[in-house]
């Protein structure tokens, strides 16, 4: 994890269960004598992450449907810290969070850690309304605002206004091409982990999990649209789950006359993912 990520160590589940009593029922002692939770159960994961938000980030209200994707806090914090490495810390930072989701997780973390300002976007009106409720309940409406994307074919078009100036954009794109693609991937994951369940441990709705053409189509659409707003962003960034996509993205950005392109590696345990960052 990033050197500034406070989640590098093991969770103190006993203390966290005091902060969020709903977590208590999910804690058990494993075969090695350690306290843990069943990470295959969405409610256990949700209660753990809510406890982390309350303990470390002063988020006292975080409620959303069990159908929505539940974000793992440590990896989301990593993205925030790597963004901070990109930009000066002596200025007001305004972030465009593409696909903010019902949980509003990146704006909550970015504001709590660095006092950044956010505009979150989403194509799902229900997600925007839920995110707005979270922001209101935590008294953050002066720091976090939202815009609804009404055209599923667009990412920045229809969202970025002519007068807007952003320090950076961020995005955690949908990974899959379809519902069937998502189910197959989940079944492979469960099989590898030797879990007898068809439930995703982090849940997830259609808008959160898949996009026509998959991650590659989404990212290349994002790249092209970013070239239309060269003067309004200092940096554009996105997570990339498949390393093999990076080569084609760099090639496309070269054609778009990108000034700088960076690949940032993130490690969480055995998992390795990447952030790509570019500026014009």
N, C-alpha and C positions, 0 to 999 in steps of 0.2 A: 504493500500500500504506500501511498504518498507519505513522506516523512512527517507531514503535519496532521495526518489522519489520526484522531484520538482513538479509533477503533482497531488499532493494531493488536491489542491484547484480547484475552478471552473475556467473555461477558461475565459480570457478576450477577447471576440470575436471581440470587436471593435479594439483593438490593433492588434490582429492576422489578421484581414482583411486588415489592412494597410500593414502588412508584405506580405500577399498574397492576392491581390485585387480580385482574382477569388473566394475567400470565401464570399465576400459581398453579392452576389446573393442568397446564401444559408441561410443567417441569417434572422430570423424573431422573433417577440415577441410572446411568448406563452400566454396561458390563465392566467398565474400567473404574467404576466408583466415582464418576464425575457427573455433576448436574448438567442436564441438557434439555432440549425440547425436541419434538418430532418435527423436523424441518419439511416433512412431506405434507403437513397439515396446514392449510392456509390460515386458519384462525390463530394457530400458535405463532406463526410467522408474523401475522398482523399485530398481535398483542406484544410481541417482542420489539418490533420496530416502533410501535407507539410508545413503549417504555423508554426506548433510546431517545426519541424526540423530546419527551418530557424531561428526562434527566439532563441531557446535554445541550438542548437547543431551545428550551423554554417554550415549547409548543404544547399547550394545555388542552387543545381540542384538535382531534384528527380523526374524523369519521367519514367513511365512504362505504359503498355497497361491497359486499363480499364478492361480487362479480368482477370488480375492478382489479387491475394489476396492483399488487402490493409491493412497493419498491424496497429492496434491501438497503438500509441506511448507509452502511459502510462504503459500498461501491458508489452510491450517489454522492457521498461526501468526497470521495476521490476525484470525481469529475470536477467538482467545484474547486478543489485545491489546485488541480492542474490548469484550470482556467485562470486562477489567480497568478500563476507563474507566467502567463502570457501577457498580462496587462499591468500597467503601472498602478501602484497602490496609493498614489497621492492625489487621485482624482475621483470624482463621482462616477460610479460605474452603473450603466444601464444595460440590462441583459434581456434579449429576446429568447424566451424559452418556447421552442416549437414542440407542440404536443404535450402541454403541461399536465394534462390528465386530471382526473377527479381528485387525486391526492395532493396536487400542487407541490410535489416534493422538492424540486430544485429551487424554486423561489423561496420556500421556507428555509432551506439550508443555506442558500447563498446570502439571504438577508441576515440570518442568525449569526453566521460566521464572519461575513465581511461587510455587512450593512449595505449590500448592493440593492439597487432598484430593479424591478422586473416587470416585464409585460409577458404574460403567458398566453399562448394561443392553443386552440383545439378546434376540431371539426364537430365535436359532440357537445351540443348545448347543455345536456345534463351534467357532463363533466365540468364545464365552465361554471355552472350554477353551484355545484358541490364545492369546487375549488374556492369560489367566492365566499361561500359560507365559512369555510375553514379560515380564510383570510379575515373575514369580519369577526369571527369568534376570538381570534388571536390579536385583534386590534392592529392589523397590518395593512389596512386598505390604503394608507398613504404611501406604502412602499411597493405594493404588489397590485397590478391591474391585469385585466384580461381582455382579449379580443377573440371573437368567434370567426373561424374560417368557414365561410359558407360554400366554398367550392372545393370538393375533395381532390380535384386535379391540381390545385395550387398549394404552395407552401408559404412563400413570401408574398406573392401577388395577392392583393386584396387585404393584406394585413399591414404592410409597411406603408405609411403615409409619406408624402413628399417632404414634410418638415421633420420627420423622425431622424434622430441620431442615436445609434447604439454603439456601445463599446464592443460587444460580442454577442453572437448568437450561440445557442446550444441546442442539441437535439438528441433524443434517444429513439431512433427510428424503429418502426415495426419490422420484425425479422422475417415474417413468413409471407408467402404468396397467397395463401388461402386458409380457410378453417381446416381443411384436410391436411394441409402441410403442417399446421401448428399441432394437430392431434398426433400425427406421425412422429414429430420431433419430441413431443412430450412422452409418448410411449417408449421411444428409444432411451430417453433420459431416465425414466422410471425403471426400465429394464437394467440399465447400467448400474443404477443405484440399488438394484434388487428390492424395489418397492412395488408392492402389489396394489396399485391404485391408478385410476385414470384421471385423477384430479390434479391440476397444476398447483404446485405449492405456493405460487405467487399469484394465482388466478389470472384474470385478463379478459377484456372484452374484445370484440372484433376490431374496433378502431385502434386498440392498443397493440394488437398482435400481428395483424396482417394488412398488406397493401397490394393492390394489383401490380403484379410484376415483382413483388417482394422488395427486400432491402435495397438491392441494386437499382431498381427503377426509382425508388423513393430518393435515394442519394443523388442519382444523376439529375433528377428533376430539381432537387435542392441546389446542386452545383450550378446548373444553368440559370436558375432564377436569381442566385446570389450575384451573378455577373450584371444583373440589371439594377443592383443597388450598391455599386462599388463605393460611392462616396458617403454612404450612410452607415457603414459598419467598419470598425477597425479590424475585426476578426470575425470569420465565420467558423463554426466548429460542429462536429458531430461525432457521436460514438459510431464505431464500425464493428460489427460482430464477426464478420468474415474477413480475415486478413487478405484473402485473394482478391477482394474488391478494391483494395487500396491502389494497386497498379493502374487499373482502368480509370480510377478517379483522378489520379495524378496526371494521366495522359489527357483526360478531358479538361482539366484545369489549365494545363499547359496551352491547350488550344484557345482557352478563354483568356489568355495572357495574365494569369495569376502572378502576383509579385513574389509571394512566398508561400511555401507549402510545408507543413510540419506533420510528422507522425509521432504521437505520444503513446508510449506503451503503459498500460495499467495492469498491475498484478494484484489479484486478491486470492491468496492461497495458491491452488493449482490452476486457477483460471487466469488467462491472459486475454485482455481486450485492448482495443486501440481507440484513441481520439485522433481524428484528423482536423487540422486547423489550416485555414488559408486566408490570405488577404490580397486585395488588389492595389 
